[in-house]
Amino acid sequence: MRRRLVVTCVLVALLSTVTATALAYREARDAVLHRSQATFEHDLRTRVDALAPDVDLPPDQRALTAFARTLAAGLAGTPLVVARYENVSGASDPAADQSRVTAELRAAVRGGSRAALQRVTFHGEPYLAAGLPVTYENGGASRLEVFAVTPLRDEADDTAALLDAVRDGLLPVLALTALLALLAARTVLRPVRDLGRATHRLADGDLSVRVEPRGSDELAQLAADFNTTADALQASVGELRDQEAKAKRFVADVSHELRTPLAAMTMVATVLDEDADQLPPDAAHAARTVSAETARLSRLVDDLMEMSRFDSGAARLHRADTDLGDVVRSALALRGWTGRVRTQLAPDVRAAADRRRVDVAVANLVGNALRHGAPPVEVTLTVDASPEPGDGDAPAGTTASTTSAGATPATGTATITVADRGPGLPPEALAHVFDRFYKAEAARTRSEGSGLGTAIALENVRLHGGTITAANRTDGPGAVFTLRLPLHTGADDGTGDTAAPSPLPSPSSEDPSP
């Protein structure tokens, strides 16, 4: 913008200077020429009025030549003078070219009673030609005509010198204009730059940024409007965050309060379910329904309690040296999924991880694949030997490669993929698959899951510094969830407890176990 402003100012200055120079040159040249013409015409007329009465009419060529020479001798610069009487003429210099007295000039003098002037160029040199009819005292035409031609070289040199002087002053004027334009651009663009930087910071989430208005012009008003908008946005975001915090705190409190009576209900429902075979059919069906719904409600409350711990920052990571392949096998065996899931697990992939949270994450992903996908459901475990981002202790020469067997490197990333052959995820669901209570199909508004499984899995993996991504298979129908965990297998690295960030105060003083 600064360059455009400077270029525009220089162009405007150049155009203005050229225009002013052209006008000044034209006016100066006309003034010089008009003055010279008036002086020459006055001198010629004075000489003609003084000498014409002595010419006998009709004159012969000799008399006209003498008359012309006498006139030329009395004029400044000894111009060429031609005296004509009908078809007889005489010149002060018979050898001079008389073509400078043009036919147009002779016609103008012959048809009028006043002097006529004409500027002509002869051999590249400017000349002034003047014609004057000689009249009697009573105003009658004598048919004697006088023409005089004088050079305009001095006047042309004067106007050329004026043009050179103006041209020599053009470059300093343009340089001064560019300098002033730079200073003006710096003054004008400084508030614009400040406003631009503030806008970028606001877009990056810094709602406290403000711009100091300077002066009372349009830019100052724009800065004031920006501050007003930032104030309104900060207030709205603060209100939304307060409402979100209150909502999460309400859910946490309700879940916590439901846990105790729900425990009693679960115990009673379990007893009824165990004795259902001894009850009448209707009562047995009701008992099993109550038991199933109580179990589902218990899982929902457990999931809500888990999410509340993530939201409040109460979730803690108990790291220990863990064999991830063994965690996957245990998660499948514990839930009776071993026969329903194909596994391909790299051996001896060890990481500093919380075994329980990895188990929850894997179980949620595999459970989703079994419930909503189609067999075969496949779980693979690989290890990426590339250094972790920001890990400056990575072995030199380590290259990014994915292996399915061999010793685990000291640093790198373990990757667990859970894939199925179901219909896959709709494109519009991919961006929301980890949202809480999000279900890809509206028909599944009520299902065995709580709608929190993928969200809990993601939070557990985030505690480890890992990620989970969801996509559709490229080799056919089906969905693929990819879980990546940093290994952190150093002796003093990654072991011990780690707490999650605390965006909210804990809903209760007690940290219930899931």
C-alpha positions as CSV (number, residue, x, y, z in Angstrom):
1,M,0.0,0.0,0.0
2,R,2.9,2.3,0.8
3,R,4.4,1.7,-2.7
4,R,1.1,2.4,-4.4
5,L,0.6,5.6,-2.4
6,V,4.1,6.9,-3.2
7,V,3.8,6.0,-6.9
8,T,0.4,7.7,-7.0
9,C,1.8,10.9,-5.4
10,V,4.8,10.9,-7.8
11,L,2.6,10.4,-10.8
12,V,0.3,13.2,-9.7
13,A,3.2,15.5,-9.1
14,L,4.7,14.6,-12.4
15,L,1.5,15.2,-14.2
16,S,0.9,18.5,-12.4
17,T,4.5,19.7,-13.1
18,V,4.3,18.8,-16.8
19,T,1.0,20.5,-17.2
20,A,2.1,23.6,-15.4
21,T,5.3,23.6,-17.4
22,A,3.5,23.3,-20.7
23,L,1.1,26.1,-19.8
24,A,3.9,28.4,-18.6
25,Y,5.9,27.7,-21.7
26,R,3.1,28.4,-24.0
27,E,2.2,31.7,-22.2
28,A,5.8,32.8,-22.1
29,R,6.4,32.0,-25.8
30,D,3.2,33.8,-26.9
31,A,4.1,36.8,-24.8
32,V,7.6,37.0,-26.3
33,L,6.3,36.6,-29.8
34,H,3.5,39.1,-29.4
35,R,5.8,41.7,-28.1
36,S,8.2,41.2,-30.9
37,Q,5.4,41.2,-33.5
38,A,3.9,44.4,-32.1
39,T,7.3,46.1,-32.0
40,F,8.2,45.1,-35.6
41,E,4.7,46.1,-36.9
42,H,5.0,49.5,-35.2
43,D,8.4,50.2,-36.5
44,L,7.4,49.1,-40.0
45,R,4.3,51.2,-40.1
46,T,6.2,54.2,-38.8
47,R,8.9,53.9,-41.5
48,V,6.3,53.4,-44.2
49,D,4.3,56.4,-43.1
50,A,7.4,58.5,-43.2
51,L,8.8,57.3,-46.6
52,A,5.7,56.4,-48.7
53,P,4.7,60.0,-49.4
54,D,8.0,60.4,-51.3
55,V,7.2,57.6,-53.8
56,D,5.7,58.7,-57.1
57,L,2.9,56.5,-58.3
58,P,2.9,54.5,-60.3
59,P,6.5,53.5,-59.5
60,D,8.9,51.5,-61.6
61,Q,11.0,48.6,-60.3
62,R,14.0,50.9,-59.7
63,A,11.9,53.2,-57.5
64,L,10.4,50.3,-55.6
65,T,13.9,48.8,-54.9
66,A,15.2,52.1,-53.6
67,F,12.1,52.4,-51.5
68,A,12.6,48.9,-50.0
69,R,16.3,49.5,-49.3
70,T,15.5,52.7,-47.5
71,L,12.9,51.0,-45.4
72,A,15.2,48.1,-44.5
73,A,18.0,50.4,-43.5
74,G,15.8,52.1,-40.9
75,L,14.5,48.9,-39.3
76,A,16.2,46.9,-36.5
77,G,18.1,43.8,-37.8
78,T,17.9,45.0,-41.5
79,P,15.1,42.7,-42.5
80,L,14.2,41.7,-46.0
81,V,11.8,44.3,-47.4
82,V,9.8,43.8,-50.6
83,A,7.7,46.7,-52.2
84,R,5.1,45.7,-54.7
85,Y,2.9,47.8,-56.9
86,E,0.6,45.6,-58.9
87,N,2.9,43.4,-61.0
88,V,6.1,45.4,-60.3
89,S,8.2,44.7,-57.2
90,G,11.5,45.6,-55.7
91,A,13.4,44.1,-52.8
92,S,16.0,45.4,-50.4
93,D,18.1,42.3,-51.2
94,P,17.4,41.1,-54.8
95,A,19.3,37.9,-54.2
96,A,17.2,36.9,-51.1
97,D,14.6,34.2,-51.4
98,Q,11.2,35.9,-51.4
99,S,9.2,32.7,-50.9
100,R,9.0,33.7,-47.2
101,V,6.4,36.2,-48.4
102,T,3.7,33.7,-49.0
103,A,0.7,33.9,-51.3
104,E,-1.6,33.8,-48.2
105,L,0.1,36.9,-46.8
106,R,-0.1,38.8,-50.1
107,A,-3.7,37.9,-50.4
108,A,-4.5,39.1,-46.9
109,V,-2.7,42.5,-47.6
110,R,-4.3,42.9,-51.0
111,G,-7.8,42.3,-49.7
112,G,-7.6,44.4,-46.5
113,S,-6.6,47.8,-45.2
114,R,-4.7,46.6,-42.1
115,A,-1.3,45.0,-41.5
116,A,-1.1,41.2,-41.7
117,L,1.4,39.0,-39.8
118,Q,2.5,35.4,-40.4
119,R,5.1,33.2,-38.8
120,V,6.9,31.0,-41.3
121,T,9.7,28.5,-41.1
122,F,12.4,28.7,-43.8
123,H,15.3,26.2,-43.8
124,G,14.5,25.3,-40.2
125,E,14.6,28.8,-38.9
126,P,11.6,30.8,-37.7
127,Y,10.7,34.1,-39.4
128,L,8.1,36.8,-38.9
129,A,6.6,38.1,-42.2
130,A,4.5,41.3,-42.0
131,G,2.5,42.9,-44.9
132,L,1.2,46.5,-44.9
133,P,-0.9,48.2,-47.6
134,V,-0.1,51.8,-48.2
135,T,-3.1,54.1,-48.3
136,Y,-3.7,57.8,-49.1
137,E,-4.5,60.3,-46.4
138,N,-8.2,60.0,-47.2
139,G,-8.1,56.2,-46.7
140,G,-8.0,55.2,-50.3
141,A,-5.9,52.3,-51.5
142,S,-2.7,53.3,-53.4
143,R,-2.1,49.7,-54.5
144,L,1.4,50.0,-53.1
145,E,2.2,47.1,-50.7
146,V,5.1,46.6,-48.4
147,F,6.3,43.3,-47.0
148,A,9.1,42.7,-44.4
149,V,10.6,39.5,-43.2
150,T,12.6,39.4,-40.0
151,P,14.2,36.4,-38.2
152,L,12.8,35.1,-34.8
153,R,15.9,33.3,-33.7
154,D,16.5,35.4,-30.6
155,E,12.9,34.9,-29.5
156,A,13.2,31.1,-30.1
157,D,16.4,31.0,-28.1
158,D,14.7,32.8,-25.2
159,T,11.7,30.4,-25.1
160,A,14.1,27.4,-25.4
161,A,16.1,28.7,-22.4
162,L,12.9,29.0,-20.4
163,L,11.9,25.4,-21.2
164,D,15.4,24.1,-20.3
165,A,15.2,25.9,-16.9
166,V,11.8,24.4,-16.1
167,R,13.0,20.9,-17.2
168,D,16.1,21.2,-15.0
169,G,13.9,21.9,-12.1
170,L,11.6,19.0,-12.7
171,L,13.8,16.2,-11.1
172,P,14.3,18.1,-7.8
173,V,10.6,18.7,-7.6
174,L,9.8,15.0,-8.2
175,A,12.4,13.9,-5.6
176,L,10.9,16.3,-3.1
177,T,7.4,15.0,-3.9
178,A,8.5,11.4,-3.4
179,L,10.1,12.2,0.0
180,L,7.0,14.0,1.1
181,A,4.9,11.1,-0.1
182,L,7.0,8.7,2.0
183,L,6.5,10.8,5.1
184,A,2.8,11.1,4.4
185,A,2.5,7.3,3.8
186,R,4.3,6.6,7.0
187,T,2.0,8.8,8.9
188,V,-1.2,7.6,7.2
189,L,-0.3,3.9,7.2
190,R,0.9,3.6,10.8
191,P,-2.7,3.4,12.2
192,V,-3.6,1.0,9.4
193,R,-0.7,-1.3,10.3
194,D,-1.6,-1.1,14.0
195,L,-5.2,-2.0,13.1
196,G,-4.0,-4.9,10.9
197,R,-1.8,-6.4,13.7
198,A,-4.7,-6.0,16.2
199,T,-7.1,-7.8,13.8
200,H,-4.7,-10.7,13.4
201,R,-4.3,-11.0,17.1
202,L,-8.0,-10.9,17.6
203,A,-8.4,-13.6,14.9
204,D,-5.9,-15.7,16.8
205,G,-8.0,-15.6,19.9
206,D,-6.5,-12.6,21.8
207,L,-9.7,-10.9,22.8
208,S,-7.9,-8.3,25.0
209,V,-6.2,-6.6,22.1
210,R,-7.2,-3.0,21.5
211,V,-6.1,-0.1,19.2
212,E,-5.4,3.4,20.5
213,P,-7.3,5.9,18.4
214,R,-5.2,8.8,17.3
215,G,-6.8,12.1,16.2
216,S,-10.4,12.5,15.0
217,D,-10.2,11.4,11.4
218,E,-11.7,8.4,9.7
219,L,-8.9,6.1,10.8
220,A,-9.5,7.1,14.4
221,Q,-13.2,6.3,14.0
222,L,-12.3,3.0,12.5
223,A,-10.0,2.2,15.5
224,A,-12.8,3.1,17.9
225,D,-15.2,0.9,16.0
226,F,-12.7,-2.0,16.2
227,N,-12.4,-1.5,20.0
228,T,-16.2,-1.5,20.3
229,T,-16.4,-4.7,18.3
230,A,-13.6,-6.3,20.3
231,D,-15.4,-5.3,23.6
232,A,-18.7,-6.8,22.4
233,L,-16.9,-10.0,21.2
234,Q,-15.0,-10.4,24.4
235,A,-18.2,-10.0,26.4
236,S,-20.1,-12.5,24.3
237,V,-17.3,-15.1,24.5
238,G,-17.0,-14.6,28.2
239,E,-20.7,-15.1,28.6
240,L,-20.6,-18.2,26.5
241,R,-17.7,-19.6,28.4
242,D,-19.5,-18.9,31.7
243,Q,-22.6,-20.7,30.4
244,E,-20.5,-23.6,29.2
245,A,-18.7,-23.9,32.5
246,K,-22.0,-23.8,34.4
247,A,-23.5,-26.4,32.1
248,K,-20.5,-28.7,32.6
249,R,-20.6,-28.1,36.3
250,F,-24.3,-28.9,36.4
251,V,-23.7,-32.2,34.5
252,A,-20.9,-33.1,36.8
253,D,-22.9,-32.4,40.0
254,V,-25.9,-34.3,38.7
255,S,-23.8,-37.3,37.7
256,H,-22.2,-37.3,41.1
257,E,-25.5,-37.1,42.9
258,L,-27.0,-39.9,40.8
259,R,-24.1,-42.3,41.5
260,T,-25.1,-43.3,45.0
261,P,-28.8,-44.1,44.4
262,L,-27.8,-45.7,41.1
263,A,-25.4,-48.0,42.9
264,A,-28.3,-49.3,45.0
265,M,-30.6,-49.6,41.9
266,T,-27.9,-51.6,40.1
267,M,-27.5,-53.9,43.0
268,V,-31.3,-54.5,43.2
269,A,-31.6,-54.9,39.4
270,T,-28.8,-57.4,39.4
271,V,-30.6,-59.5,42.0
272,L,-33.8,-59.3,40.1
273,D,-32.0,-60.3,36.9
274,E,-30.4,-63.3,38.5
275,D,-33.8,-64.5,39.8
276,A,-35.7,-63.7,36.6
277,D,-36.0,-67.3,35.6
278,Q,-38.0,-68.0,38.8
279,L,-40.5,-65.2,38.1
280,P,-43.6,-65.2,35.9
281,P,-42.8,-64.4,32.3
282,D,-44.1,-60.8,32.4
283,A,-42.3,-60.1,35.7
284,A,-39.1,-61.7,34.4
285,H,-39.2,-59.6,31.2
286,A,-39.8,-56.5,33.4
287,A,-36.9,-57.5,35.7
288,R,-34.5,-58.0,32.8
289,T,-35.6,-54.7,31.2
290,V,-35.0,-52.8,34.4
291,S,-31.6,-54.5,34.8
292,A,-30.6,-53.6,31.3
293,E,-31.7,-50.0,31.5
294,T,-30.1,-49.6,34.9
295,A,-26.8,-51.0,33.5
296,R,-27.1,-48.6,30.6
297,L,-27.9,-45.6,32.9
298,S,-24.9,-46.7,35.1
299,R,-22.6,-46.6,32.1
300,L,-23.9,-43.2,31.0
301,V,-23.3,-41.8,34.5
302,D,-19.8,-43.3,34.5
303,D,-19.1,-41.7,31.2
304,L,-20.5,-38.3,32.4
305,M,-18.3,-38.6,35.5
306,E,-15.3,-39.3,33.3
307,M,-16.0,-36.3,31.1
308,S,-16.5,-34.1,34.1
309,R,-13.0,-35.1,35.4
310,F,-11.5,-34.2,32.0
311,D,-13.4,-30.8,32.1
312,S,-12.4,-30.0,35.6
313,G,-8.7,-31.1,35.2
314,A,-9.1,-33.8,37.8
315,A,-8.2,-36.6,35.4
316,R,-4.7,-37.9,36.2
317,L,-2.4,-39.9,34.1
318,H,-0.6,-42.7,36.0
319,R,2.2,-43.6,33.7
320,A,4.0,-46.9,33.8
321,D,6.1,-48.9,31.4
322,T,3.4,-50.7,29.4
323,D,3.3,-53.3,26.7
324,L,0.7,-51.9,24.3
325,G,0.2,-55.2,22.5
326,D,-0.7,-56.8,25.9
327,V,-3.1,-53.9,26.6
328,V,-4.9,-54.5,23.3
329,R,-5.1,-58.3,23.9
330,S,-6.4,-57.8,27.5
331,A,-9.0,-55.2,26.4
332,L,-10.4,-57.7,23.8
333,A,-10.3,-60.7,26.1
334,L,-11.9,-58.8,29.1
335,R,-14.9,-57.9,26.9
336,G,-15.2,-61.2,25.1
337,W,-14.2,-59.8,21.7
338,T,-11.2,-61.9,21.0
339,G,-13.0,-64.2,18.6
340,R,-14.6,-61.3,16.8
341,V,-11.6,-59.2,16.1
342,R,-8.6,-59.9,14.0
343,T,-5.3,-58.5,15.4
344,Q,-1.9,-57.9,14.0
345,L,0.2,-56.6,16.9
346,A,3.9,-55.8,16.7
347,P,5.8,-57.4,19.6
348,D,7.4,-55.6,22.4
349,V,5.9,-52.2,21.8
350,R,6.4,-50.5,25.1
351,A,5.4,-47.0,26.1
352,A,5.2,-44.9,29.3
353,A,1.4,-45.0,29.4
354,D,-1.6,-45.2,31.7
355,R,-2.7,-48.8,31.1
356,R,-6.3,-48.2,32.2
357,R,-6.8,-45.2,29.9
358,V,-5.3,-46.9,26.9
359,D,-7.6,-49.8,27.6
360,V,-10.6,-47.5,27.7
361,A,-9.6,-45.8,24.5
362,V,-9.1,-49.1,22.6
363,A,-12.3,-50.6,24.0
364,N,-14.4,-47.6,22.9
365,L,-13.0,-47.7,19.4
366,V,-13.4,-51.5,19.0
367,G,-16.8,-51.4,20.6
368,N,-18.0,-48.8,18.1
369,A,-16.6,-50.8,15.2
370,L,-18.4,-54.0,16.4
371,R,-21.7,-52.1,17.0
372,H,-21.8,-49.9,14.0
373,G,-19.4,-51.4,11.5
374,A,-19.3,-54.9,9.9
375,P,-16.8,-57.7,10.2
376,P,-14.0,-58.3,9.9
377,V,-13.0,-55.8,12.5
378,E,-9.2,-55.5,12.5
379,V,-6.8,-54.0,15.1
380,T,-3.2,-53.4,14.2
381,L,-0.3,-52.1,16.3
382,T,2.7,-50.6,14.7
383,V,5.5,-48.3,15.8
384,D,6.9,-45.3,14.0
385,A,10.6,-44.8,14.6
386,S,10.6,-41.1,13.6
387,P,11.4,-38.7,16.4
388,E,8.5,-37.1,18.2
389,P,7.9,-33.4,17.5
390,G,10.2,-31.3,19.7
391,D,12.2,-34.3,20.8
392,G,15.8,-33.1,20.5
393,D,17.2,-36.3,21.9
394,A,16.1,-38.4,19.0
395,P,18.9,-40.6,17.7
396,A,20.8,-39.1,14.8
397,G,20.1,-40.6,11.5
398,T,16.7,-41.9,12.5
399,T,14.3,-42.0,9.6
400,A,10.5,-42.0,9.5
401,S,9.4,-45.6,8.9
402,T,6.6,-47.8,10.1
403,T,7.3,-51.3,11.2
404,S,5.2,-54.2,12.4
405,A,7.9,-56.2,14.1
406,G,11.2,-55.8,15.8
407,A,12.5,-54.0,18.8
408,T,10.8,-50.8,19.9
409,P,12.9,-47.6,19.4
410,A,13.7,-45.3,22.4
411,T,11.6,-42.6,20.8
412,G,8.8,-42.6,18.3
413,T,5.1,-43.1,18.1
414,A,2.9,-46.2,18.5
415,T,0.0,-46.4,16.2
416,I,-3.1,-48.5,16.9
417,T,-5.7,-48.7,14.0
418,V,-9.2,-50.0,14.4
419,A,-10.8,-50.8,11.0
420,D,-14.1,-52.4,10.0
421,R,-15.9,-53.2,6.8
422,G,-19.1,-51.5,7.5
423,P,-20.7,-48.6,5.5
424,G,-18.1,-46.2,6.8
425,L,-18.8,-42.6,8.1
426,P,-20.7,-40.0,6.1
427,P,-18.5,-37.2,5.0
428,E,-20.5,-34.7,7.1
429,A,-19.9,-36.9,10.2
430,L,-16.1,-37.0,10.0
431,A,-15.7,-33.6,11.5
432,H,-18.1,-34.4,14.4
433,V,-17.3,-38.0,15.2
434,F,-15.5,-37.0,18.4
435,D,-18.2,-34.5,19.5
436,R,-20.0,-35.4,22.7
437,F,-23.4,-37.2,22.1
438,Y,-22.9,-37.0,18.4
439,K,-24.4,-39.9,16.4
440,A,-23.8,-40.2,12.7
441,E,-27.2,-41.6,12.0
442,A,-30.4,-39.9,13.3
443,A,-32.0,-43.4,13.6
444,R,-29.4,-44.3,16.3
445,T,-30.7,-41.7,18.8
446,R,-31.1,-44.5,21.2
447,S,-28.5,-47.3,21.2
448,E,-26.4,-49.2,23.6
449,G,-23.7,-46.5,23.5
450,S,-23.9,-43.2,25.4
451,G,-22.5,-41.1,22.6
452,L,-19.5,-40.3,24.7
453,G,-17.2,-43.2,23.8
454,T,-15.1,-41.5,21.1
455,A,-14.9,-38.3,23.1
456,I,-13.6,-40.2,26.1
457,A,-11.2,-42.1,23.9
458,L,-9.9,-38.8,22.5
459,E,-9.5,-37.2,25.9
460,N,-7.6,-40.2,27.3
461,V,-5.2,-40.2,24.3
462,R,-4.7,-36.4,24.6
463,L,-3.6,-36.9,28.2
464,H,-0.7,-39.0,26.8
465,G,0.1,-36.3,24.2
466,G,-1.4,-38.4,21.4
467,T,-4.1,-38.1,18.8
468,I,-7.0,-40.0,17.3
469,T,-8.2,-39.5,13.7
470,A,-11.2,-40.9,11.9
471,A,-11.4,-41.6,8.2
472,N,-13.0,-44.0,5.7
473,R,-11.0,-46.9,4.2
474,T,-9.4,-46.3,0.8
475,D,-9.5,-50.0,-0.2
476,G,-13.2,-50.4,0.1
477,P,-16.1,-49.6,2.5
478,G,-15.5,-49.2,6.2
479,A,-14.2,-46.8,8.8
480,V,-10.7,-46.5,10.2
481,F,-9.8,-44.9,13.5
482,T,-6.1,-44.3,14.0
483,L,-4.7,-43.8,17.6
484,R,-1.2,-42.5,18.0
485,L,0.7,-42.5,21.3
486,P,4.2,-41.2,21.9
487,L,6.4,-43.9,23.3
488,H,8.4,-42.0,25.9
489,T,10.4,-45.1,26.9
490,G,13.4,-43.4,28.4
491,A,14.5,-44.4,31.9
492,D,13.4,-41.0,33.5
493,D,10.9,-40.0,30.8
494,G,7.2,-40.4,31.0
495,T,6.8,-42.3,34.3
496,G,4.8,-40.9,37.2
497,D,1.5,-39.0,37.4
498,T,0.3,-36.3,35.1
499,A,-2.7,-34.1,35.5
500,A,-4.9,-32.7,32.7
501,P,-5.3,-29.0,32.4
502,S,-8.0,-27.6,34.6
503,P,-10.5,-25.5,32.7
504,L,-13.1,-25.8,35.4
505,P,-13.1,-26.2,39.2
506,S,-13.7,-29.7,40.4
507,P,-17.4,-30.4,40.8
508,S,-16.8,-32.1,44.2
509,S,-14.0,-32.5,46.7
510,E,-14.0,-36.2,46.0
511,D,-12.4,-37.7,42.9
512,P,-14.6,-40.8,42.3
513,S,-13.1,-43.6,40.5
514,P,-14.8,-44.7,37.2
